[in-house]
Amino acid sequence: MCDKCNSWLANRGTDLPRRKFLALLGAALSIPVLARAAEKGAPPKPQNVVSPDAALERLLAGNHRYVHGTMQRHDFAADRAALAKGQNPFASILSCADSRIGPEYAFDAGRGDIFVCRIAGNFANPEMIASLEYSVGVLNSPLILVLGHQACGAVDSTIKQIKDGASFPGHIPSLTEALTPAVQAVVNQPGDLLANAIKENVVLTIQKLQTAEPILSEAVNQKKLKVVGGVYDLKTGKVELVSS
């Protein structure tokens, strides 16, 4: 990572005025902030400038097409010239790294449409939060969707660690440690423990992102950002929204 990016990350939590923060962030990453880009012309994909509610409706409509096999044809070559100048995704997704979960496919999205962060267990560590701050604070993404999925191996490993005393090699315990609060919150609840823990992990991550200061929480309070969650069904491909 370059010195400018390191400098930005080091100062991410400071109480800078929003305009000054965005200016510094744009300079650190060597790309213009959207406010400055707007002065020069339309964003790369004008159709992506939507409200949080419209963004969610668009995601769900894309998932409906995906489930029913009626996905749109995406002309990736036609998008290249516009996207070479910048990006303005209409939604951001925090997804599990599981190879069976492809957010761009699951929501029938084109290039430049969604800003995707992936980590096993789809939880919000500092790096995931920083990336989503960038998508919201600089790219003006109006929606974050936390995407869990059925039969999540990371959550299942956490259950095995808590209930059976299982241990794991390498850095895997860093994942189970992060997912432990979700499992502990539902361990005594009726029903399927894995399914309950997967849902609870999504709920806890939504709450963490909604209150992440200063950027995400401010955008939520100003109603410029909505943070929601869902669980992907491996058999059907359908994403069911989760109430937080």
HELIX and SHEET records of a PDB file:
HELIX    1   1 ASP A    3  ALA A   10  1                                   8    
HELIX    2   2 ARG A   18  ALA A   28  1                                  11    
HELIX    3   3 LEU A   34  LYS A   40  1                                   7    
HELIX    4   4 PRO A   46  ASN A   48  5                                   3    
HELIX    5   5 PRO A   52  HIS A   68  1                                  17    
HELIX    6   6 PHE A   76  LEU A   83  1                                   8    
HELIX    7   7 PRO A  103  ALA A  106  1                                   4    
HELIX    8   8 PRO A  126  GLY A  137  1                                  12    
HELIX    9   9 GLY A  153  ASP A  164  1                                  12    
HELIX   10  10 ILE A  172  VAL A  186  1                                  15    
HELIX   11  11 LEU A  193  GLN A  210  1                                  18    
HELIX   12  12 ILE A  215  ASN A  221  1                                   7    
SHEET    1   A 5 ILE A 114  ARG A 118  0                                        
SHEET    2   A 5 ALA A  91  SER A  95  1                                        
SHEET    3   A 5 LEU A 143  HIS A 149  1                                        
SHEET    4   A 5 LYS A 226  TYR A 232  1                                        
SHEET    5   A 5 VAL A 239  VAL A 242 -1                                        
END                                                                             
